[in-house]
Amino acid sequence: VRFVSSTWVFGKLMCHVSRFVQYCSVHVSVLTLAAIALDRHQVIMHPLKPRMSMVKGGICIIIIWVMASCFSLPHAVYQTLTIFYIG
């Protein structure tokens, strides 16, 4: 919609929310890939150790989302909506 009408029509709150969601999704993806890499490393280096339990997996997921939210929060807080009058 922004590219068709050349303006931001969703208001100031949605400006902050959209920036937060964009950055949060990137951070969640990167942190999830890092967690998968660490898990694969553990499985290859220590094949006889027991695998991660469901509780530890859930805790890892919660930690990933909390970290991603903390990393993305400054982008949402300091995002500004500037109005330009053309013509």
BELRAUR-V103004 format. One record per pair of residues at least 24 apart in sequence whose C-alpha atoms are under 10 Angstrom apart, sorted by the first residue. I is the first residue (numbers start at 1). J is the second residue. If there is no record, write none. Layout:
# BELRAUR-V103004
I|J + I|J
This chain:
# BELRAUR-V103004
7|83 + 7|84 + 8|81 + 8|82 + 8|83 + 11|81 + 12|79 + 12|80 + 12|81 + 12|82 + 13|76 + 13|81 + 14|76 + 15|76 + 15|79 + 15|80 + 15|81 + 16|73 + 16|75 + 16|76 + 16|77 + 16|78 + 16|79 + 16|80 + 16|81 + 17|73 + 17|75 + 17|76 + 17|77 + 17|79 + 18|76 + 19|72 + 19|73 + 19|74 + 19|75 + 19|76 + 19|77 + 19|78 + 19|79 + 20|68 + 20|69 + 20|71 + 20|72 + 20|73 + 20|74 + 20|75 + 20|76 + 20|77 + 20|79 + 21|69 + 21|72 + 21|73 + 21|75 + 21|76 + 22|72 + 22|75 + 22|76 + 23|68 + 23|69 + 23|71 + 23|72 + 23|73 + 23|74 + 23|75 + 23|76 + 24|65 + 24|66 + 24|67 + 24|68 + 24|69 + 24|70 + 24|71 + 24|72 + 24|73 + 24|75 + 24|76 + 25|65 + 25|68 + 25|69 + 25|72 + 26|68 + 26|72 + 27|64 + 27|65 + 27|67 + 27|68 + 27|69 + 27|70 + 27|71 + 27|72 + 28|61 + 28|64 + 28|65 + 28|66 + 28|67 + 28|68 + 28|69 + 28|71 + 28|72 + 29|64 + 29|65 + 29|68 + 30|64 + 30|68 + 31|61 + 31|63 + 31|64 + 31|65 + 31|67 + 31|68 + 32|60 + 32|61 + 32|64 + 32|65 + 34|64 + 35|60 + 35|61 + 35|64
